[in-house]
Amino acid sequence: MKRVPLSRGVFLIPSLCTTASLFCGFYSIIRSIAGDYYHAAVAIFLAAIFDMLDGRIARMTHSESDFGVEYDSLVDLVSFGLAPGILLYLWSLKGFGRIGWLAVFLYFACGALRLARYNVQIETVEKKKFQGLPIPSAALILASLFIFYQSGLGPEVLKKPLSLALPFLLGPLMVSRIRYRSFKGMDLRSRDAFYHLVVAVVVLFLIALNPEVMLFVSFFAYILSGPLEELILWLGERRRRRGVTV
């Protein structure tokens, strides 16, 4: 991908979207400190929407730049690393003491490492897949976990164990080499665009039936999709090698 020099690379609309994402992350932290966890979680979702928009707009207008990549990563670390970590700690993990804040730090540190690795490998990584779990997806599972329990549907007995287990799951997945499907490069003009649209409508319909539950289920399913797809590919390769040797 050809880079735009800094003097021409700071384009207004993508940078404004990135700044809006930063504001949402900052606002989420403020609301978490104030004990308003619901609006803190909603702010993380809004940050994800702006994060998606800035990349899409930059690609559509061919305004990608090194400045945009670095700025986006710094914002992602705040909005999807620090903000959900503080939300999770103050809402559920504070009672665990040292192990609670260490779990959150593991999540935060792995998010920083994942973003740094992405910036270094941005010219060589496969565009259709992410290497490691994207940090926005990790943040959204934490935010949707709170909304799930806020609805009163989550079993209270599993709240603290699940909250403690998630950082230890999400952190290693972010820095792993497990590949996750990316929807950034989806071509809406291709022959499969209609089917992509149908799938999107079905997903939105299912989420609309019960957003508090289906958001958490959807993001958790995406988290599991990476390891599951890697396992299927490994089993297929193993079966193919056995067929060759026989």
N, C-alpha and C positions, 0 to 999 in steps of 0.2 A: 504494500500500500504506500503510495507516494505521500510524503509528509509535507505539510504546508509550513513555511517559515513562521517564526513567532510573530513577526511584524504583520503578517497577513492571516495568522492562525487564530487569533482571539476573536471569534465570531460571536455576535451579540446574542442571538436566540439560544444556541446550544449552551453558552456560558450562563445565561439567565436561568435556564432549566436546571443546570448543575447547581447554581447558587440556591435555587428554590429547594432542591433536594437537601442541601446543606442546612438551610433554615429549618426544614422539617425535622432533620436529625437533631439540631440544637434545641428546637422546641420540645421534642420528645424527651430529651434529657431534663429540661426544666420541669416538664409535667411529671416525670418520674420522681424527681426530688420532692415535688409538692405532694406526692401521693396520688396524683390523678393518672393512674395507670392506663385507663381506657383511652384517653386522648393521646397518651404517649404511644400506645400501640397503633392507633389510627395514623398518627404522624409518620410512623415508620412505613406504613402502607403508602401514604402520599409521597414520601421520599422515593420509594421504589417506582412509582408512576413517573415522577420527574426524571429519575435516572434512566428509565426506559426511553422517555421522550428525547432527552438530550442526545443519546446515541443515535436514535432513529433520524432525528433532524440533521445531525452532523453528516450521516451517510447520504441522506437524500440531497443535501445541499453541497456535498463534497467539501465540507468545511472541517474535516478531521485535521488535527494538529497534535504535535508533541505536547504543547501546552494543555490542550483539552484532555489528553490521556492522563497526564500527571495530576491535573486539577480534579478530574473525575475520581481518580484513585484516592486522593486525600479526602474528598467528600464522602466516598464510600466507606472509608475507615471510620469516619465520625457517625454517619447515618446508619450504617449496617454493622459496624463493629462495636463502637462505644455505646450508642444509644440503646440497642437491644440488650447489651450486656448489663447496663445500669438498670434497665427495666426489669430484667430477670432477677438480678441480685436483690433489688429493693422489694420486689413483689413476693419472691418465694425463697431466695437462697440466703438471705441475711441471717436467718436463724441457724445456719450450718457453721457460722463462724469462719475460720480460716479456709476450710475446704470449699466453702461457698464462693468467696471472692477469688480463690485460686482457680476454680472451675471457670469463672467468668474471664479471668485473665488468660487462661488457656485458649478460650474461644477468641478473645480479642487479639492475642499474639498470632494465632494461626490465621486469622483474617488478614492481619498486616503482612504476614509472609506470603499468603496467597496473592494478594494484590501486587506485592513487589515482584513475585515470580511472573505474574501475568504481564506486567510492564516490560520486563526483560525479554519475554518470549513472544511479545505481541506480533512480531513480524513473521514468526515461524510456526505458531500454533495453528491447528486446523480450525477454520472458521465455523464449521458446522457443529463443533463440539467444544465444550470447555474441558480443560484439564483440572480436575478437582471441582468440588462443589462451589458454585458462585456465591460470594458473600451476601448478595441481596437475598438469595433463596434461603440461606441460613438464617438471616435476620427475620425474614417473613415467617418462618416456622416458629420462631420464638414469640413474635408478636401475635401470631394466630393461636398459639398455645394459651396466652392470656385471654384472648377473646373467647376461646373455647370454654375456658373455666368461668369466665365472666357470665356466660349464658346460663350457668348452673347445671350444664349437662355433663361436665367432666367429673369423674369419680374423685372425691376429695382425698381418698387414701393414696391415690397415685400422683397427686399434684407435686409434692416435694420430691419424691424419687424420680419422676419424669423430668422435672425441672433441673435436677442435679445431673441426670444422665445425658441430657441433650448437649450441653457444652462439650462433654467428653466424646460424644458421637460426631457433632458437627465440626469441631476443631480439626481432628485428623482427616475427615473427609475433604475439608477445604484444601489441605496441603497434600492430599493424595494425588496419585496419577490416574485415578478413576475418571473416566470420561462421562460427561453429562451433555445431553443434547442442548444445543443453543438454537433459539428462535430468531436471533438477530439477522441471520442471513436468509430468512425465508423470502422467497421471490413470489410476490403476490400476482405476478403476471405469468407464472408457469402454468402448465396443464393441471397440476395438482392443487392449485390455489383454491379451487372450489371446494375440494375435500377438506383442505385446511380450515376453510371458513365454516364448513358443517361441523367439524370437530370442535372449533372454538365456540360455536353456538350451543352445542350440547354441553360443553364444560360450563359455560355461563349459566345455562339452565339448571344444571345440577347444583351449582354454587348458590343460585338464587333460591332454591328450595329451602335451604337451611344454611345461610352463610357462616354462622358461628361454628358449625361442625365441618361443613364441606371445605372451607378455606384451610383448616388445619389438616384435614384428610388429603386434600389436593397437594399441598406443599410437602407433606410427609411422604406421599406417593412419589413425588419427584425426587426426593432425597434417596428413596430406596431404588429408584429406577436405574441409577448409575451402577451400583454394585450388582443389581440383578442382570442388567444387560451385559456387563463384563463377564458374569458367571455363564450366561448363555453362550456368549462368544467363545469362552474358554472350553466349554463342554463340546461345542461344535467343532472347534479346532482339534480337540483331543480325539473326537470320533473320526474326523477326517484322517488324522495321522494313523489311527488304528486301521482304517480301511486301506490306506496306502501300503502299510507294512504287511497286511494279510495278503 
